[in-house]
């Protein structure tokens, strides 16, 4: 935070940019004149007023700067947005260098990570979450906007760059869905709390197979419902710009809608998957073998045509599944459905 900006800018402009400054000044019994700069306000303070608080004028400004910096980090108001992430090669389980120069992933991209079970897909996700700098078993390096992540960026609890949605997701808190979302919204200090909660709840029910209510205890949610709730929450309320998903196909949710929601909120999405439909939905797919990145492939036009056929087949399967779930008889002409 530039202390000169705080000193010489009018309180009106500062409070419009950082509304929490007004509360800070009021809590310290500082009279607010929106037309004055912070310097003017401090200069007009009486020495005995400052001494009563155990401060000097310089110390008061230092405290204000620290407070604003902490609030910017807490609320993730840093104006330097993440536009791209770069993965630099490391080594595989055999100690061989990975077979690519660098992998550049931009905001809004979907990257599918594929490979046999045990090949190292989850290790790649862990390297990204860790912000690896050659200090993991793979020796990979992760760059954000072309730069090495700072220690604060790697280990910040309040302002995490990465949100991870694991295969198994269970709640242990004794809260309703509404109380859980309200708690998260309050922790983010958002203004339009009710609107955001309603949006997350609506989107989560669009993803889930079985609908749930706001007063449903989170501990009563099924695995698919829990995953749907957390995907919607991560997309809409979490400020983490990078989302890692491990095998979303096992969640019992609408996979395409889930990806559309995340990308619509301008997230970088990386997903480890065995599902050919999901693998072809990405911009690229990363093939993992022997613990390392073996190949990086762009999706071809021919593959996109295949994806359309797979989506038709998937829609038939989803429709059939829903009919069976709700006790309906099947009267499906598969050949006609595929020709639509």
C-alpha positions, 0 to 999 in steps of 0.5 A: 500500500502506497502511504503517499496515496493515503496521505494525499488523497481526499477521504472521499476517494479513499472511502469510495475505494476502501469503505472499511477506512471510514469505520477505522477512523470512526472507531478511533474517534477521528472526525471525518471531513470527506473533502480533506486528505488523510494528511490534513486530518492528521495535521489537525489532530491535537497532540493530547488526542493522539497521546491519549491513544498512545500514538504519534501522528507518524504511528497513526499513519503507519497503523492505518497503512497496515490496516488497509493492507490487511483488509486488502489481503483479507477481502482479496482486493488486490488489483493485480489479477491473474491472467495466466499460469505457466507450468515449467517441466520437472521430472517423472518417476524415472528421473527423466525430464518431462516431455514439454517446454512449458504449459501456458494456461490462461483465464477461462481455460479448461485443462483436462488431465488424463492418464491411468490410475496412479500415473500422477494426475493428483500429483500435478494438481498438488504441485499447482496448489502448492505453487511448486518451485522445484521443491516437490518430488517432480521438481516442477515450477509454477509461475503466475503471470510469468513470475515466481509466487511469493511466500505470501502468495503460496502460504496465505490462508486468507487469499488462496490462489487455488481452490481444490474440489476433491473426490470425497467431500463430507461436511462435519459442521452442524449447519444448514445449507443457508447457515453454511453459505451465510457464514462464508458470505459474512467471512468475505464481507460482501454487501449483497449477501442474500443475493449471493446466497440465493444465486449459489443455492439456485446454481447448486440445485441446477447441478445436483441430481436430487434437489435440496433446500436451504434448511437442509443440514449440510451433514445430510447432503449426499456426495453429489449434493455436497459436490454441487454445493461446493462447486457453486460456492467456489465459482460464485463466492470464492475469490480463488482464480484457479480451481482444481477438480479431481474426478468430477465424473464421480460426483453425480452432478451435471458435469457440463453445467459445472464447467460452464459455471466455473468458466463463466466466472473467469476461473482457470480450471484444471480437472483430473478425469477418466471421462472422455466427454470431460477430456474433450470439453477442455481447451487442452489435455495433459497426458500423464505417464510414469508420474510426469507430463508425457504430452500436451495436446490441443483439442482438434476440430475432428475431436470436437465433432466427436464430442457432439456425438458423445454429448448426444449419447450422454444426454440419452444416458442422463435422461434414462437415469432420471426416468429410472430414478423416478420410477418411469418406464423406458420407451426409448428408441436408441437409434432414433435418439442418436439420429436427432 
